[in-house]
Amino acid sequence: MKKSPIYTRTGDKGMTSLVDGTRLAKNSVRIEAYGTVDELNSFVGVLIAAEPLTGYDRELLTDIQARLFDIGSYLASGNAEMSERLTPSLDGSLEALEHAIDLYDSEVPQLRSFVLPQGAPSASAAHVARAVARRAERRILAFNDYLAEHADDEGNTAQRCVDPSVIKYINRLSDYLFILSRHCNHIAGVADICWHPAKPKTQSGQ
């Protein structure tokens, strides 16, 4: 039987290759950044399979998956020249997110408190994707800090920072996923459940 190309054995000792061939530990800040983007992309795929969603929702989410692949490739580039070449153009996709946010925010009841992450299957899936998007944002910011601190150590070929458009897109994506969760509950006829905080210990008599 022919060996499957799925496994190469080159990562069996905890190392992996960037786009430019550089070998890095799998728990490095760069790998954490684009690995979390990959995880986010997979959760967006779960969201696409959930109900209810409109055709417009699925089309936008599919574009989001493509842009997340672009961002992952960019973060895995390895050096300044390649990262510049792989920097994705995100302006149009960012505008699409903001348009959807404005549209859905105008349709759902105004919030007066935080809501619990639950409801229709698609709403719950959107909440999970939102939380992973926030984690991806934190990982990317940590990688950005690492680049700023270590660029001079690696010479003129080093990537100096994460392109600001990438950070902006991931931030807006989490906003979109939140309002999408509310939109999904709205079209499913499911009410958002508001968070009612527990009384502080000093007021509860405990």
C-alpha positions in Angstrom: 0.0 0.0 0.0 1.3 3.4 -0.9 2.2 5.8 1.9 -0.4 8.6 2.3 1.0 12.1 1.8 -1.0 13.3 4.8 1.8 12.4 7.2 5.4 13.2 6.6 7.0 12.3 9.9 9.0 15.6 9.8 7.0 17.0 12.7 7.3 14.1 15.0 9.8 15.9 17.2 7.7 19.0 17.8 9.0 21.1 14.9 7.2 22.4 11.8 8.0 24.4 8.7 7.0 27.9 7.7 6.2 28.9 4.1 9.8 30.0 3.6 11.1 26.6 4.9 12.2 27.9 8.3 11.8 25.3 11.0 10.1 26.4 14.3 8.9 24.7 17.4 5.1 23.9 17.2 4.5 25.9 20.5 6.2 29.1 19.3 4.3 32.3 19.4 4.0 32.4 15.6 2.6 28.9 15.3 0.2 29.6 18.2 -1.0 32.7 16.2 -1.7 31.0 12.9 -2.8 27.7 14.6 -5.5 29.6 16.5 -6.6 31.2 13.2 -6.9 27.7 11.8 -8.9 26.6 14.8 -11.2 29.7 14.3 -11.7 28.8 10.7 -12.8 25.3 11.7 -15.3 26.7 14.1 -16.7 29.0 11.4 -17.2 25.8 9.3 -19.2 24.3 12.2 -21.3 27.5 12.2 -21.9 27.2 8.5 -23.4 23.8 9.1 -25.8 25.0 11.8 -29.4 26.2 11.5 -30.9 28.6 11.1 -28.7 30.6 8.7 -29.6 32.6 5.6 -27.9 32.2 2.2 -26.4 35.6 2.8 -25.0 34.5 6.1 -23.4 31.4 4.6 -21.9 33.3 1.7 -20.3 35.8 4.0 -19.1 33.1 6.4 -17.5 31.3 3.4 -15.7 34.5 2.4 -14.6 34.8 6.1 -13.1 31.3 5.8 -11.1 32.2 2.7 -9.8 35.4 4.4 -8.8 33.4 7.5 -6.8 31.1 5.2 -5.1 34.2 3.7 -4.3 35.5 7.2 -2.9 32.1 8.3 -0.7 32.0 5.2 0.5 35.5 5.9 1.3 34.7 9.6 3.2 31.6 8.5 5.3 33.5 5.9 8.6 33.5 7.9 10.4 36.6 6.6 9.8 40.2 5.7 9.9 39.8 1.9 7.5 36.9 1.9 5.2 38.4 4.6 4.9 41.5 2.4 4.1 39.4 -0.6 1.4 37.4 1.3 -0.2 40.4 3.1 -3.9 40.0 2.3 -6.1 42.8 1.0 -8.9 42.9 3.6 -10.6 46.2 2.9 -13.5 44.8 1.0 -14.0 42.0 3.4 -13.8 44.4 6.4 -16.5 46.6 4.8 -18.7 43.5 4.3 -18.4 42.6 8.0 -19.3 46.2 9.1 -22.3 46.2 6.7 -23.6 43.0 8.2 -23.0 44.3 11.8 -25.0 47.5 11.0 -27.7 45.5 9.3 -28.2 43.0 12.1 -27.8 45.4 14.9 -30.7 47.4 13.5 -32.9 44.3 13.4 -32.5 42.9 17.0 -33.8 44.4 20.2 -31.4 46.8 22.0 -29.3 45.1 24.7 -29.5 46.4 28.3 -27.2 43.8 29.8 -24.8 41.0 28.7 -26.5 37.9 27.2 -25.7 34.2 27.9 -24.0 32.4 25.0 -26.9 30.1 24.1 -30.0 29.8 22.0 -30.5 28.3 18.5 -27.8 26.0 17.2 -26.4 28.6 14.9 -26.4 31.2 17.6 -24.5 29.0 20.0 -22.0 28.1 17.3 -21.5 31.8 16.5 -20.8 32.4 20.2 -18.1 29.7 20.2 -16.5 31.1 17.1 -16.7 34.6 18.6 -14.8 33.4 21.7 -12.1 31.7 19.6 -11.8 34.8 17.4 -11.0 36.8 20.6 -8.4 34.2 21.5 -6.9 34.4 18.0 -6.7 38.1 18.4 -4.8 37.7 21.7 -2.4 35.2 20.1 -1.8 37.6 17.1 -1.1 40.5 19.4 1.3 38.4 21.4 3.1 37.5 18.2 3.1 41.2 17.2 4.8 42.0 20.5 7.3 39.3 19.9 8.2 40.6 16.5 8.7 44.1 17.9 11.0 42.8 20.6 13.1 40.5 18.5 13.2 42.0 15.0 16.7 43.5 15.5 18.0 40.2 16.7 17.2 38.5 13.4 18.6 41.1 11.0 17.2 43.0 8.0 15.2 40.0 6.7 13.0 39.9 9.9 9.3 40.7 9.8 8.9 43.8 12.0 5.2 43.6 12.9 1.8 42.1 12.0 0.1 44.2 9.4 -2.5 46.4 11.2 -5.2 45.3 8.8 -5.0 41.7 10.0 -5.5 42.8 13.6 -8.3 45.0 12.7 -10.1 42.3 10.7 -9.9 39.7 13.5 -11.2 42.3 15.9 -14.2 43.2 13.7 -14.8 39.5 13.0 -15.5 38.8 16.7 -17.9 41.8 16.7 -19.7 40.3 13.7 -19.9 36.9 15.2 -21.5 38.3 18.3 -24.2 40.2 16.4 -24.7 37.2 14.1 -25.5 35.1 17.2 -28.2 37.5 18.1 -29.5 37.6 14.5 -29.6 33.8 14.5 -31.7 33.8 17.7 -33.9 36.5 16.2 -34.7 34.6 13.0 -35.2 31.4 15.0 -37.7 33.1 17.3 -35.5 32.4 20.3 -35.1 35.2 22.9 -31.7 36.1 24.1 -31.2 35.2 27.8 -29.9 38.1 29.8 -27.2 37.6 32.4 -28.3 38.3 36.0 -25.2 38.5 38.1 -25.1 37.0 41.6 -25.2 39.3 44.6 -21.8 40.0 46.0 -20.9 38.0 49.1 -21.1 41.1 51.3 -24.8 41.5 50.3 -25.9 37.9 50.3 -25.2 37.3 54.0 -22.6 34.6 53.3 
